Amino acid sequence: MVLKLIQSSDSLNDPEPTGVTENRPPRKRKVSYTEVLLASLSALAIFTLLLLRLPYRSPFTNLLLSAGALSSFYFYLRLRLEISLPFKMILCLLISLALDVIGNRFGLFSLRFGLFPYDIITHFLTSGLSFIPIMWILMTLIRRFEYRLPLGFITFFSATTTFSLAGYYEITELLDERFFGGHRIWTPRDTVQDLAADLSGIVVAAVFYGLVVRKSWRALDSTQDRRAE
């Protein structure tokens, strides 16, 4: 575990490390517990609406819903918290959605590509790609509200958050089966295999992205030390 601390407010005007680029607002925004609860419930509702009946909707409908979900998320961060999500982070989310939509549109989930089924490949990649913006947002929020946490803890919490979302995806598949007449769980091991692929992708992304962030922070520390001299 990397015991590197988030930079304190004294260093917020210094160059930002990779993955933590943002323009700091002139004053710290206050966010109430009620707003956090409402924002979380709204995000969960949008996420549920997007996932339910996903394979049975037209690609155009899925495109509209995905664009609406990402836009609402982006503009809440941008307008309410004054956090500008970098294009690379948005691209990670777009690729994750595209892999799922394309797989459902062309029936790829029943096919194998090399050693692994498309289903396993998709879960591995989408979870890994989703981890990166989740960790970036968490680091940015911690800096914005001037908390101090070890990088190892941030990485772990980001991983558990991403895996929780992956688990909720599997819950929506069960809801489709039980209440909406869908057929998304094909074998008794389907859910377990999906979650195993999700966890594998998250662990790989956590290791590599954590190393990238640690390296950038060390470079920032070196720059600050040279300035202090």
matplotlib code that plots the C-alpha trace (Angstrom):
import matplotlib.pyplot as plt

x = [0.0, 1.4, 1.2, 1.5, -0.9, -3.1, -1.4, -2.6, -4.2, -0.7, 0.2, -3.0, -1.7, 1.3, 1.2, -1.3, -0.2, -1.3, -5.0, -5.7, -5.9, -8.6, -9.0, -9.5, -12.5, -11.9, -13.8, -14.7, -18.2, -20.4, -22.3, -24.9, -25.6, -29.1, -27.6, -25.2, -28.1, -30.2, -27.4, -26.5, -30.2, -30.5, -27.4, -28.6, -32.0, -30.3, -27.9, -30.8, -32.8, -29.8, -29.2, -32.7, -33.8, -30.4, -30.1, -33.7, -33.7, -32.6, -29.0, -30.4, -32.4, -29.4, -27.3, -29.8, -30.0, -26.2, -25.7, -28.3, -26.7, -23.2, -24.3, -26.2, -23.2, -20.8, -22.8, -23.4, -19.7, -19.0, -21.8, -22.3, -18.8, -16.8, -15.0, -14.2, -14.0, -11.1, -11.9, -9.7, -12.0, -15.1, -13.6, -13.1, -16.8, -17.8, -15.7, -17.2, -20.8, -19.9, -18.5, -21.8, -24.1, -22.1, -22.0, -25.8, -26.5, -24.5, -24.9, -21.3, -21.8, -22.3, -19.0, -15.4, -12.4, -9.3, -9.3, -12.1, -15.8, -16.7, -18.8, -15.7, -13.6, -16.2, -16.6, -12.8, -12.3, -15.4, -14.7, -11.0, -11.9, -14.6, -12.2, -9.9, -12.5, -13.9, -10.5, -9.8, -13.1, -12.5, -9.0, -10.4, -13.1, -10.7, -8.5, -11.5, -12.6, -9.1, -9.0, -5.9, -5.9, -3.2, -3.0, -3.4, -6.7, -8.0, -7.1, -8.8, -11.9, -12.1, -11.8, -14.6, -16.8, -16.2, -16.8, -20.1, -21.3, -20.4, -22.3, -25.3, -25.1, -25.6, -28.6, -30.3, -29.8, -31.7, -34.4, -34.8, -35.2, -37.7, -39.9, -39.4, -39.4, -35.7, -33.2, -29.8, -28.4, -27.5, -25.9, -25.7, -22.1, -22.8, -23.0, -20.0, -17.8, -18.9, -18.0, -14.6, -13.8, -14.9, -12.7, -9.7, -10.1, -10.4, -7.3, -5.2, -6.4, -5.8, -2.2, -1.3, -3.2, -2.0, 1.6, 1.0, -0.5, 2.3, 5.0, 3.3, 3.1, 6.8, 7.6, 5.5, 7.3, 10.7, 9.5, 8.3, 11.6, 13.6, 11.4, 11.9, 15.7]
y = [0.0, 3.4, 5.8, 8.9, 11.6, 13.8, 17.2, 19.8, 23.1, 24.7, 23.0, 23.4, 26.1, 23.9, 21.8, 18.9, 15.3, 13.1, 12.2, 15.0, 18.0, 20.5, 24.2, 25.0, 27.3, 30.5, 29.1, 25.7, 24.6, 23.4, 20.2, 19.1, 15.5, 15.9, 16.8, 13.9, 11.6, 13.0, 13.0, 9.3, 8.2, 10.1, 8.5, 5.0, 5.6, 6.7, 3.8, 1.4, 2.8, 2.5, -1.1, -2.6, -4.0, -3.0, -5.9, -5.5, -1.9, -0.5, 0.8, 4.3, 4.2, 2.9, 5.7, 8.4, 6.9, 6.6, 10.2, 11.4, 9.6, 10.7, 14.3, 14.6, 13.2, 15.5, 18.7, 18.0, 17.8, 20.8, 23.2, 22.3, 21.2, 23.1, 19.9, 19.4, 15.8, 15.3, 13.8, 10.7, 9.9, 10.4, 8.2, 5.3, 5.4, 5.7, 2.6, 0.7, 1.4, 0.8, -2.7, -3.7, -2.1, -3.6, -7.0, -7.0, -5.6, -8.2, -11.1, -11.3, -12.5, -16.1, -16.1, -16.8, -14.7, -16.7, -18.3, -16.2, -15.6, -12.0, -11.8, -12.3, -9.9, -7.2, -7.5, -7.4, -4.3, -2.4, -2.7, -1.8, 1.2, 2.3, 2.1, 4.9, 7.7, 6.6, 6.9, 10.2, 11.7, 10.4, 12.0, 15.2, 15.4, 14.7, 17.6, 19.9, 19.4, 19.4, 15.9, 13.9, 10.1, 7.6, 6.7, 3.0, 3.7, 5.8, 3.0, 0.4, 2.5, 3.2, -0.6, -1.5, 1.2, 0.0, -3.6, -2.6, -1.1, -4.2, -6.3, -4.0, -4.6, -8.3, -7.4, -5.6, -8.7, -10.7, -8.1, -8.4, -12.1, -12.1, -9.1, -8.0, -11.2, -11.0, -13.8, -12.5, -15.2, -18.1, -20.6, -21.2, -19.9, -16.8, -14.3, -15.7, -15.7, -12.1, -10.9, -12.7, -11.0, -7.7, -8.1, -9.1, -6.1, -3.8, -5.2, -4.8, -1.2, -0.4, -1.6, 0.2, 3.5, 3.5, 3.3, 6.1, 8.4, 7.5, 8.3, 11.7, 12.6, 11.8, 14.0, 16.7, 16.3, 16.6, 19.8, 21.3, 20.4, 22.1, 25.2, 25.2, 25.2]
z = [0.0, -0.9, 2.0, -0.1, 1.2, -0.9, -1.3, 1.3, 0.4, 0.5, -2.8, -4.6, -6.9, -8.0, -11.1, -10.7, -11.0, -13.9, -13.6, -11.0, -13.3, -12.5, -12.0, -8.4, -7.7, -5.8, -2.8, -1.5, -2.4, 0.5, -0.2, 2.3, 3.3, 1.8, -1.6, -1.4, -0.7, -3.5, -6.0, -5.1, -5.4, -8.7, -10.1, -9.0, -10.7, -13.9, -13.8, -13.2, -16.1, -18.4, -17.5, -17.4, -20.7, -22.2, -24.7, -25.8, -26.8, -30.1, -30.5, -31.0, -27.8, -25.9, -27.4, -26.3, -22.8, -22.5, -23.7, -21.3, -18.4, -19.1, -19.8, -16.5, -14.7, -16.5, -16.0, -12.3, -11.8, -14.0, -12.9, -9.3, -8.2, -10.9, -11.7, -15.4, -16.3, -18.8, -22.2, -21.5, -18.5, -20.6, -23.3, -20.8, -19.9, -23.6, -24.5, -21.6, -22.8, -26.5, -25.7, -24.0, -26.6, -29.6, -28.0, -27.5, -31.0, -32.9, -30.6, -29.6, -26.0, -27.2, -29.2, -28.2, -29.2, -28.6, -25.1, -23.7, -24.5, -25.5, -22.3, -20.1, -22.2, -21.9, -18.2, -17.7, -19.9, -18.9, -15.2, -15.6, -17.8, -15.3, -12.4, -13.9, -13.9, -10.6, -9.0, -10.7, -9.5, -5.9, -5.9, -7.2, -4.6, -1.9, -3.1, -3.6, 0.0, 1.4, 3.0, 3.4, 2.6, 1.7, -2.0, -1.1, 0.7, -2.2, -4.7, -2.5, -2.0, -5.8, -6.4, -4.0, -5.5, -9.0, -8.0, -6.2, -9.5, -11.3, -8.8, -9.2, -13.0, -12.2, -10.0, -12.9, -15.0, -12.3, -12.2, -16.0, -15.6, -12.8, -13.6, -17.2, -19.1, -20.2, -20.4, -19.4, -17.1, -19.3, -17.0, -13.2, -13.3, -15.5, -12.7, -10.8, -14.0, -14.8, -11.3, -11.4, -14.7, -13.2, -10.2, -12.4, -14.6, -11.6, -9.9, -13.1, -13.6, -9.9, -10.1, -13.2, -12.6, -9.0, -10.2, -12.7, -10.0, -7.5, -10.2, -11.0, -7.3, -6.8, -9.7, -8.2, -4.9, -6.6, -8.3, -5.0, -3.3, -6.0, -5.6, -1.8, -2.3]

ax = plt.figure().add_subplot(projection="3d")
ax.plot(x, y, z, "-o")
ax.set_aspect("equal")
plt.show()
